[in-house]
Amino acid sequence: QVQLAESGGGLVQAGGSLRLSCAASGSIFSINLMGWFRQAPGKQRELVAEISKGGFTNYEDFVKGRFTISRDNAKNTVYLQMNNLKPEDTAVYYCKATSETGSGYWGQGTQVAVSS
């Protein structure tokens, strides 16, 4: 089992920045892929960015050039640096860990609100 705890959400004006953190605990040795997803009201949950155990990253087009995903293996923590935030980035952001066997674990989510 893997437990995830997100933090760092909040309210920010358009053009501002936030950094989300996701701390993992439990069977962290089994984690292969870490990712950030988001879900806006009335919409499906969608991938934002992901990072592999080896540090390879993948971003959805709508955040390329604005968001950066990184991981600190010593702290078992993944970060999402969000710059130049837009009102359409408003959503609950979730951290997900995927194990080497394909099992997925979700955090409780953190709210990000961007005002225009």
N, C-alpha and C positions, 0 to 999 in steps of 0.2 A: 504494500500500500504506500501511496505517496500523498502527502498533504501539502497543499499550496496556500499561501497567504499573500494576497495582493495588498498594495498600499500605494498612496501617491495621487489618487484622484482628487478632483476638486472643481471649482468654478474659476474660469479664466476668460479674459476678453479675447476676441479674435486677434490673431497675430501673436498671441502669447505662447508660453511653453509650460509643459508639465513633464515630470519623469515618474513613470510607474515602476514599481518594484514587485517582484514575485519571489518569495522565499520558499524553497522546497525543503521538506523534511520527510523522514521515513526511509523507504527503500530507494534512495536517490541514486544508488549505483545502477539501477535498472533503467534510468531515464535516458532516452536516446534523443528525443526531439522536444524542444520547448517552444511554445508559441503564444502569441497574443491574439485574441479574438475580440469582437465587439458586437453588441446588439443594441440597436436603436429601437425606440418604441414602435411597435407595429411591423418591425422588420425581422428577418431571419438573422441568426448569428453568422458572422462572416469572419474569415481569416484576415488579420492585419499584417502580421509578420511572424516568421519562425526562424529558429536557429538550431542547428544540429549540434551533436556532441562535439564534433570536430570544428565547430565555429562557422560552418557554411550558413549563409542567411538567404532568406527569400522574403520579398515584400510584394504586397498587392500594389497595383499601379496607383491607386488613389492616395498612397502615403509615400511613394518613392520621392526621395529628395527632402522629405520633411521629418520622417520618423526614422529612428535608428534602434535596432534591437541589439542587445549585447548580453553577455553572461559572465559572471564571476564564479568560476567553478570552486574556488576556495570558500566562498560564502554560500554556495548552492543557491544563487540568486540570479534571476534574469531581469533585465531592465528594458523599458521602452521609453526612449527619449523622444518626446513629441514637440516639434517646433512648428511655428507658423500655423497654429491651430485655427480651424475654421468651424463655423457653427455646425456644419454637417458632420463634424467629428464627434458631436455630442452622442454619447452612448454609455452603456455599462461595458467596461472592459474586463475580459476574463483571461486568466492565464491557464494554459493547458500543458500538461506533461504527457508525453507518449513514451511508453516503455519499449524495450527491445522486442517484447512479445506482441506489441500492438495495443496494449491496454492504455486507455486514456483516463486522465485525472484532471478535474477542474477545480479552480479556486472559486471563491464565493462572489467575486466580481467587485469592481470599484467604479464609482460613477465619475464620468468626465462630462462637464457641461461647459460649452463655449458660447459666450454671448456675443452678439453682433454689435 
